[in-house]
Amino acid sequence: MLSRVANSIYWLGRYLERAENYARFIDVNFNLMLDLPGDLKEQWEPLVMATGDSELYQSTHATYDMQEVIYFLAFSGDNPNSLISSISKARENARMIRENLSKETWEKLNETYHFVKKASENKTWKKEDPRNFFESVKSQILLLYGLADSTVARTEGWYFRQLGQYLERGDKTSRILDVKYHILLPSPQEVGSPLDFLHWMALLKSVTAFNTYRRLYGNIDPSGVVEFLVLNKYFPRSVFFCLKEAEQSLFKISGSNGFGYSNSAEKSMGELRSKLEFDDVNDIISTGLHEYLEHLQVKINHISNQINDNYFQIKDNFVSQTMEQG
């Protein structure tokens, strides 16, 4: 496969996953604001921090007003990671490799792009309740995933998209957990209160994990939430699950049998995946969750750079993609 084609497919996977994550984060945070007591300060700042774009936001905004944050995260063309920027870049990558996509996938992505563009023109962020828009974006991207599952052959291109999607998902799960856990962690007198429950519920819903968590763990407990979102081997949005799937995609791309490694990206991925496989949640929390998650994010960015070096750095003139800000 040509490096420029592989590059476009990989970033198509990352940008779609990023857009779906942003839509879900904003939707959940909006719902949380409706449930919180009226005198509690609106907590939109943590959402900007979770995306890694605080510095960019602060350079143009003085406050964390709800409408300003929603515009910045969803509709700002100046934010390279915004929902509309991610959808636009996903569509542009798809356009360059249309012959590698099914007709249904391209048409749905094109439809989603025009839906988001129209919502931007209609100033959806100024609506009193914009949740329908974000619900629709989530549904359309999940439908895209379903179309791809049903219509795309499991060849090299498929695994590049899976690789991008799962690396992006693992990174975003670690970021939302890091920020929500530390900034929204209640004061001692609030532990176990309805307010405490609302925050933990919002965190789990941010990664569509609430119902699954309750079935497996029952009561919401901080260490249980960390274990579930970082180390669980079966939940599709846990960091470990994402790294395991990304590693399997690398093996399929290189044609290796999974014993040892065939390049630097596989080596780094295997090291990180095996570390998580044997990590214990009590050790993670006692030694510092923030430091642990920060280390994870640095490692995931490093792996992304190594994937770029191993597979995309052929002397072609193709569009450079937006690397995740850390």
N, C-alpha and C positions, 0 to 999 in steps of 0.2 A: 504494500500500500504506500502511495506517495506520502511524504511527510506532511505536506500542506493539507492533504485530505484527512489524515489521522489527527492533525492539530485541530482542524475545524470540527471534527466529530467529538473529540475530547472536550473542547470548550463549549460545544452545543450542550453536552451533558451537564457541564458545570453551571452554565448560565441558566438553563431551565430549572435546575435544582435550586439555584440562588433565588430566582424569582418566586418559586413556590414557597420557599422558606420565608421570604420577606412578607408575602401575602399572608401567611399563617401567623407570623409574629405580630404583625399590625392588627390583624383580626382579633387575636387572643387578647392583646393588650387593650384594645378598645372595649372588649367585653369585661375585662377586669376593672376598667375605669367605671363601668356602669354598676358593678357590684360593690366597689369600695365605698366607705362612708364619705359623704359630701365634703367633710372638712379635711380629708386627707389629700395632701398635695398630689397632683397628677404625676404619675411616674413614667414619663416618656423618655427621660434622659437615659435610663438603663437600656432601652431599646436601641438607641443610637450607639451606645457603647458596645452592645452585643454584636453590632455589624462591623466594628473596627473602624468606623469613619467619624469618630468624635472630633478629631482635629479639623477635618474638612468642614463639619457642621459648625463648629465654634468659630471658624474663620468668616462665616457669613451670617451667623445668628447669635443673638444675645440671650435669648431665652429658649426654653424647651416647650413652647406652645404646641398643643396637640395638632393643629392644622399645619403648622410649620414643619413639625417632625414627619407627619404623614406625607406632606408634599416632598420633603427631602428624600425619604426612604422609598417612596413609590413613584413620583412623577418628575423629579428633578433631572434634567439632562446634564447638569453640571456634576452630579454624583455618578461616577462610573459604575457603582454597584447598585444603583437604584433599580426598582422593579422594571421600570420602563427601559432603562439602559440595558439591563440583562436580557429582556425579551427582544429588544432591537438587535443586540449582538447575537443572540441565539438564532434569530431569523436570518441575519446576514451570513453567519456560518453555514446555516442550512442552505441558503441560496447558492453558495459557492460549491456545495457538494450535493446538489439536488439529485443527481443520478445515483447517489448512494442511499437515498431515502425512498420510502414508499410514497406513492401519490397521496394517500390518506394522511400520512404524517406531515408532509409539507403543507397540505391544505389546512389542516387544523392549526399548525403553528402560525401560518399566515393569518388565519382568522383571529387567533389570540392576539397577535401583534396589533391588528386593526382595532380590536376591542379595547385594548389598553390605550392605544393612541386616541381613540374617540373619548374615552373616560378622562384623559388628560385635557383634551380640548374643552370638555364640559366642566372642568374644574371640580372633579369628584371629591377632592380633599376638603372642599369647603362645605360639603353636605353635612347635615346634622348627624346622619347615620350612614357611613360609607361601607358598611359591612357586606352588603350584597355584591359590591364590586370585588372585594377580596375573596369572598366565597366563590365567585365565578372564576376568578383567576386560578385559584387552587383546583377547582373542578376541571378546568380546561387543560391545565398542565398534567393532572393525573390521567385525564383521558388521552393525552398525548403519549404518556407512558404506556397506557393500555394498548393503544394502537401500535406502538413500537413492539411491544411484547408479542402481539398477534401477527404482525406483518413483516418484521425485519429478520433476515436470516442471521443465525449465530455465527457470523464470520468475524474477521479481525475488527472491522468497523464497529460492530455491536459491542465488543469488549472495550474499545476505546471510549465509547459513550458511557458504558457502565463504570469504567474507571473514573472518569470525570465526575459522574453523578455521585458515586459513593465517597470520593475524597471530599467533595463539597459538602455533602450531608454530614460526614463525620466532623468536619471543621465547624460547621454551624451548630451542631449539637453541643460541642464542647464550649463554644462561645456563649450560647444562651444560658447554659448551666453555670458557667463561670460568673457571668454578670448577675443573673437572677439570684444565685445562691448567696453571693456576698452583699450585693447592694440591697436586695429585698429581704435579706435575713432579718426576722423581727427581733425586737428587743426582748430580753429575758421574760418580762411580764406578759408578752404577747404569745409566747410559745404555747401551742395547743389551743389557741383562741380561734374563733371563726375567721379573723383577719389572717392569721397564720395559715389556716387551711386554704383560704382564697389564693394566697401567694403561691403555695406549693401546687395547688390545682392549676393555676395559670402557667407555671413552669412546665408541668407535665403536658398540658394541652398545647403548649408552644411547639412540642415535638410529637403531637398526636399520640401521647403515651398514657393519658389519664386512665382510660378504661382498662387497658392491658395491665398497667401497674396495679390497679386495685384488685384485679383478679389474681395476680401473682403474689402480691405483698399484703393486701388488705389495707391496714392503716397507713397513712402517709407519715413517713419517718425520713428525716434528712439523709441518714446513711443509706437507707433503702433506695431513695431517689438517685443518689450518686451511683450506687452499685448498678441500678437498673439502666441508667443512661450512659454509663461509661463501660461497664464490664459485662453486661448481659450478652449471652452468646446467641440468643434467638430473636431479640427485638430488632426490627430492620433499621431503626434509627440510633441504636446504641453505637458509641464510638468503636467498640470492638467489632461489632457485626459489620460496620462499614469498612473498616480496615481489612477484615477477613475477605469480604467480597472484592474489594479493590485489589488485594493481593492475588486472588484467583483470576481476576481479569488480566493482570500482568503476566501470569503464567500462561494463559491462553494466547496472549499476544506474542510472547517470546517462544512459545512451543515447548517450554521446559516442563518437566514432570512434577515440579513442586519440591524436588529434593535439592537443597542448596539454593543457589541463585545464579542467574546468567548475566546480570548487570547491576549497576550501583542502586538503581531504583528498587529492584527486587530485594537487594540486601537490606536497605534501609527500611523498607516496608516489612520484611520478615522480622527484623529486630524489634520494631515498634509493636507489631502484632503479637509477637511472643511475649513481650514485656507485659502487655495488657492481659494476656491469657493467664498469667500467673500472679498478677497484682491482686492485693487484698484491699477491700474498701476501708477497713479500719486503719491500715497503714497509710492509705492515701489521705484520709482526713486528718490523722494525727500528725503527719509530716507537712500538711498544707495543701488544701485542694486547689487554691489559686495557682500556686507554683506548679503543681502537677499538670493542670490544664494548660497553663501557659507553655510548659515544656512540650505538651502534646501538639499545640498549635504550631510551634516552631518546627517540630519534626514533620508535621503534615505539609507545611510550606516547603520544607527542604526536599521532601519526597516529590512534590509537584515540580520543583526546579530540576530534580534529577530526571523525571519523566521527560521534561522539555529537552534536557541535554541529550538523553539517550534516543529519543524518537523523533523530535521535531527540528533539531538543529541541522538541517540539510540546507544548502545554499539555495533556497527558493525565496522569492519575494512574496511573502504572504503577510496578512495583517497580524501585527503583534496583539496579543490578548491581554486583558487586564488581570494581573496577578492579585490574589487576595491580599488585602492590607492586614498587617499583623500588629 
